[in-house]
Amino acid sequence: MDGLGRRILVAAFDGWNDAGEAASSAITHLREAGTYEPVFSVDPELYFDYQYTRPQLTMDADGTRSLVWPEATLFKPKRTTRGTQLWLLTGVEPARAWKAFASEFMDAALAADITGFVSLGSMMSDVPHTRPISVFAGSDADQLRTSLDLEKSTYEGPVGILSVLGHAANEAGIPAASLWASVPHYVAGHTPSPKASLALLDRLEDLTGASLPRGDLPTAAATWEASIDAAAADDEEMTEYIHQLEQTRDTWDSPEASGDAIAQEFERYLRRGGDGGPTKPGRDDPPRPRR
């Protein structure tokens, strides 16, 4: 696509930007379906609070134990292609020094001649699991909004690392866009959310023009939805609540509905709890359903 160019950096992070692990799982799927190699990682000592994001002990097949530290890493595709190339940036949302963190990765992006930046996020929202996952697609760059038909957010308030990176990309002359999937807030016990990951990849393909593999995500998404159907079938109150959400969503999707409905839901969500995070402690703790 002309707006983002042919070498596009796609970013997703564990943490408040990642309800239902939808965004980070989408990046993981791309990494595992392709052939990528790490090209740059930040020093974890500078950016992570180990009491909040603790290092993990792992054991290999020989019984050797190792410490794995939280990280954020830039990956590039091993094979060069004529079409659009997606580079990947993923890891844990840093706890401090966000300006320096963003600067390090923007320097690496400029050195790699990255032409566009797309962040993937997911947010808990008042939407039903039985309908297509809504994805808000926005940008602060006038050029991208015109060429790719994106929304302009008017949100003011607290933000997460995705917003900081997007702002840094625009400042560095790299056009930036963002994709946010709306994950039903009552499915915290059904994480990860492959249906939301699939929706992000579908919209990412539309946005970038890259051909993205889906693998077993469609099957996993159908299984995820069926598992929630089964859980809701035993709860009359939840069944009625989901029905109410379905009616609201169907009204949004009707020809008479405003085209700004998804954007308005995105704005309302951010004002409720910040940039892509839940409104209570714990990454996927949902708010109580509104009756």
C-alpha positions as CSV (number, residue, x, y, z in Angstrom):
1,M,0.0,0.0,0.0
2,D,1.3,3.5,-0.8
3,G,0.4,4.9,2.6
4,L,2.5,2.5,4.6
5,G,5.1,1.5,2.0
6,R,6.5,-2.0,1.5
7,R,8.5,-2.5,4.7
8,I,6.1,-2.2,7.6
9,L,6.8,-2.7,11.3
10,V,3.9,-4.4,13.2
11,A,4.0,-4.1,17.0
12,A,2.1,-5.7,19.9
13,F,2.9,-6.0,23.6
14,D,1.9,-8.1,26.6
15,G,0.1,-5.9,29.2
16,W,-2.6,-3.3,29.2
17,N,-2.6,-3.2,25.4
18,D,-3.5,-6.9,25.1
19,A,-6.9,-7.8,26.4
20,G,-7.6,-11.5,25.9
21,E,-4.0,-11.8,24.7
22,A,-5.4,-11.1,21.2
23,A,-2.7,-8.8,19.9
24,S,0.3,-10.6,21.3
25,S,-1.1,-13.9,20.0
26,A,-1.6,-12.4,16.5
27,I,2.1,-11.4,16.5
28,T,3.1,-14.9,17.8
29,H,1.1,-16.5,15.0
30,L,2.9,-14.4,12.4
31,R,6.3,-15.3,13.9
32,E,5.6,-19.0,14.0
33,A,4.0,-19.1,10.5
34,G,6.9,-17.3,8.9
35,T,10.7,-17.3,9.2
36,Y,12.0,-14.5,11.4
37,E,15.2,-13.7,13.1
38,P,15.9,-11.2,16.0
39,V,17.8,-8.1,15.0
40,F,17.5,-5.8,18.1
41,S,16.5,-6.1,21.7
42,V,16.6,-3.6,24.5
43,D,18.5,-4.1,27.7
44,P,15.9,-5.3,30.2
45,E,17.7,-3.7,33.1
46,L,16.8,-0.3,31.8
47,Y,13.1,-0.7,31.2
48,F,11.5,-3.5,33.3
49,D,10.5,-3.7,36.9
50,Y,11.2,-7.3,37.9
51,Q,8.8,-7.2,40.8
52,Y,6.0,-6.4,38.3
53,T,7.3,-8.6,35.4
54,R,9.4,-11.3,37.0
55,P,12.0,-13.3,35.2
56,Q,11.0,-16.9,34.6
57,L,12.9,-20.2,35.4
58,T,12.8,-22.7,32.5
59,M,14.1,-26.2,32.0
60,D,15.3,-27.8,28.8
61,A,15.0,-31.4,27.7
62,D,18.3,-32.2,29.5
63,G,17.1,-30.8,32.8
64,T,19.2,-27.6,32.6
65,R,17.5,-24.6,34.2
66,S,17.8,-21.1,32.8
67,L,16.6,-17.7,33.7
68,V,14.5,-15.9,31.0
69,W,14.3,-12.2,31.5
70,P,11.4,-10.0,30.2
71,E,12.3,-8.5,26.8
72,A,11.2,-6.5,23.8
73,T,12.6,-7.5,20.5
74,L,12.6,-6.5,16.8
75,F,12.4,-9.3,14.3
76,K,13.0,-9.2,10.6
77,P,11.9,-11.8,7.9
78,K,14.8,-14.0,6.9
79,R,13.7,-14.1,3.3
80,T,13.5,-11.0,1.1
81,T,10.4,-10.8,-1.1
82,R,9.2,-8.4,-3.8
83,G,5.9,-7.6,-2.0
84,T,5.2,-6.1,1.4
85,Q,7.5,-7.2,4.2
86,L,6.3,-7.2,7.8
87,W,8.8,-6.7,10.5
88,L,7.7,-7.6,14.0
89,L,8.2,-5.8,17.4
90,T,6.9,-7.7,20.4
91,G,7.6,-8.2,24.1
92,V,6.5,-6.9,27.5
93,E,5.2,-3.4,28.0
94,P,8.1,-1.5,29.8
95,A,7.7,-0.2,33.3
96,R,9.8,2.9,32.9
97,A,11.8,5.2,30.6
98,W,9.2,5.0,27.8
99,K,10.7,7.8,25.8
100,A,14.1,6.2,25.7
101,F,12.5,2.8,24.9
102,A,10.6,4.3,22.0
103,S,13.7,6.1,20.7
104,E,15.7,2.9,20.7
105,F,13.2,1.1,18.5
106,M,12.6,4.1,16.2
107,D,16.4,4.4,15.7
108,A,16.4,0.7,14.8
109,A,13.4,1.1,12.5
110,L,15.1,4.0,10.7
111,A,18.3,2.1,10.3
112,A,16.2,-0.8,8.7
113,D,14.4,1.6,6.3
114,I,11.0,0.9,7.8
115,T,8.4,2.7,5.8
116,G,5.3,2.3,8.0
117,F,4.3,1.4,11.5
118,V,1.1,-0.5,12.7
119,S,0.3,-1.2,16.3
120,L,-2.0,-4.1,17.3
121,G,-4.0,-3.8,20.5
122,S,-7.1,-5.3,22.1
123,M,-9.5,-3.9,24.6
124,M,-12.3,-5.3,26.8
125,S,-15.6,-4.0,25.5
126,D,-19.4,-4.4,25.8
127,V,-19.7,-6.6,22.7
128,P,-21.1,-10.2,22.1
129,H,-18.8,-13.1,21.3
130,T,-21.3,-14.4,18.7
131,R,-20.8,-11.5,16.3
132,P,-17.8,-10.5,14.2
133,I,-15.1,-8.9,16.3
134,S,-15.0,-5.1,15.8
135,V,-11.6,-3.6,14.9
136,F,-11.0,0.1,15.3
137,A,-8.5,1.3,12.6
138,G,-7.1,4.8,13.2
139,S,-4.2,7.1,12.5
140,D,-3.0,10.6,13.4
141,A,-1.4,10.9,10.0
142,D,-3.6,12.8,7.5
143,Q,-2.0,11.0,4.6
144,L,-2.9,7.5,6.0
145,R,-6.4,8.5,6.9
146,T,-7.0,9.7,3.4
147,S,-5.3,6.8,1.5
148,L,-6.4,4.0,3.8
149,D,-9.8,5.3,5.0
150,L,-8.9,5.3,8.7
151,E,-10.5,7.1,11.6
152,K,-9.0,10.0,13.6
153,S,-9.2,9.5,17.4
154,T,-10.2,12.4,19.5
155,Y,-9.3,10.6,22.8
156,E,-7.5,12.6,25.5
157,G,-6.2,10.8,28.6
158,P,-3.8,8.1,29.8
159,V,-2.1,6.0,27.2
160,G,0.0,2.8,26.9
161,I,3.2,2.0,25.1
162,L,1.5,1.5,21.7
163,S,0.4,5.1,21.7
164,V,3.9,6.2,22.7
165,L,5.5,4.2,19.9
166,G,3.0,5.4,17.3
167,H,3.7,9.0,18.3
168,A,7.5,8.4,18.1
169,A,7.1,6.8,14.7
170,N,5.2,9.8,13.3
171,E,7.8,12.1,14.8
172,A,10.5,10.1,13.1
173,G,8.7,10.5,9.7
174,I,7.3,6.9,9.7
175,P,3.5,7.0,9.1
176,A,1.8,5.1,11.9
177,A,-1.6,3.4,12.2
178,S,-3.3,1.4,15.0
179,L,-5.7,-1.5,15.0
180,W,-7.7,-2.3,18.2
181,A,-9.9,-5.4,18.5
182,S,-12.9,-5.3,20.9
183,V,-12.9,-8.4,23.1
184,P,-16.1,-9.3,24.9
185,H,-15.4,-8.4,28.6
186,Y,-17.2,-11.5,30.0
187,V,-14.8,-14.0,28.4
188,A,-11.8,-13.5,30.7
189,G,-11.9,-17.2,31.6
190,H,-11.6,-18.1,27.9
191,T,-8.2,-16.5,27.2
192,P,-6.5,-16.3,24.7
193,S,-9.1,-15.1,22.2
194,P,-8.3,-16.5,18.8
195,K,-11.4,-14.9,17.2
196,A,-10.0,-11.5,18.1
197,S,-6.5,-12.4,16.9
198,L,-8.0,-13.5,13.6
199,A,-9.9,-10.3,13.2
200,L,-6.7,-8.3,13.8
201,L,-4.9,-10.3,11.1
202,D,-7.8,-9.9,8.7
203,R,-7.7,-6.1,9.1
204,L,-3.9,-6.0,9.1
205,E,-3.9,-7.8,5.7
206,D,-6.4,-5.2,4.4
207,L,-4.3,-2.4,5.7
208,T,-0.9,-3.5,4.5
209,G,-1.6,-5.5,1.4
210,A,0.5,-8.4,2.7
211,S,-0.7,-12.0,2.3
212,L,-1.0,-13.3,5.9
213,P,-1.3,-17.0,6.8
214,R,-4.2,-17.9,9.1
215,G,-3.2,-21.5,9.9
216,D,-5.5,-23.1,12.4
217,L,-6.8,-19.8,13.8
218,P,-10.3,-20.1,12.1
219,T,-10.7,-23.5,13.7
220,A,-9.5,-22.2,17.1
221,A,-11.8,-19.2,16.8
222,A,-14.8,-21.5,16.2
223,T,-13.9,-23.7,19.1
224,W,-13.4,-20.6,21.4
225,E,-16.9,-19.3,20.4
226,A,-18.5,-22.8,21.0
227,S,-16.9,-23.1,24.4
228,I,-18.4,-19.7,25.5
229,D,-21.8,-20.8,24.0
230,A,-21.7,-23.9,26.2
231,A,-20.8,-22.0,29.3
232,A,-23.5,-19.4,28.7
233,A,-26.1,-22.1,28.1
234,D,-26.0,-23.1,31.8
235,D,-26.4,-19.5,32.9
236,E,-29.8,-17.9,32.2
237,E,-28.7,-14.5,33.3
238,M,-25.6,-14.5,31.1
239,T,-27.6,-15.8,28.2
240,E,-30.0,-12.8,28.5
241,Y,-27.1,-10.4,28.8
242,I,-25.5,-11.7,25.7
243,H,-28.8,-11.4,23.9
244,Q,-28.9,-7.7,24.9
245,L,-25.4,-7.2,23.5
246,E,-26.4,-8.9,20.3
247,Q,-29.3,-6.6,19.9
248,T,-27.1,-3.5,20.4
249,R,-24.5,-4.8,18.0
250,D,-27.1,-5.6,15.3
251,T,-28.4,-2.0,15.7
252,W,-24.8,-0.7,15.1
253,D,-24.4,-2.9,12.0
254,S,-27.8,-1.8,10.5
255,P,-27.7,0.5,7.4
256,E,-29.3,3.3,9.5
257,A,-26.5,3.2,12.1
258,S,-23.8,5.9,12.3
259,G,-20.4,4.9,10.8
260,D,-18.8,6.3,14.0
261,A,-20.3,3.7,16.3
262,I,-17.1,1.6,16.6
263,A,-15.0,4.7,17.0
264,Q,-17.3,6.0,19.8
265,E,-17.0,2.6,21.6
266,F,-13.2,2.9,21.4
267,E,-13.2,6.4,22.8
268,R,-15.6,5.3,25.6
269,Y,-13.4,2.3,26.5
270,L,-10.2,4.4,26.7
271,R,-11.9,7.0,29.0
272,R,-13.1,4.1,31.2
273,G,-9.7,2.4,31.7
274,G,-6.8,3.7,29.8
275,D,-5.0,2.7,26.6
276,G,-6.0,-0.9,25.9
277,G,-6.2,-2.1,29.5
278,P,-8.9,-3.4,31.8
279,T,-10.6,-1.1,34.3
280,K,-9.6,-3.2,37.3
281,P,-6.2,-4.8,38.5
282,G,-5.3,-7.8,36.4
283,R,-4.8,-7.8,32.7
284,D,-8.1,-9.6,31.8
285,D,-10.3,-8.8,34.8
286,P,-13.6,-7.7,33.2
287,P,-16.0,-5.0,34.5
288,R,-19.3,-6.2,35.8
289,P,-22.0,-6.3,33.1
290,R,-24.2,-3.3,32.9
291,R,-27.8,-4.2,33.5
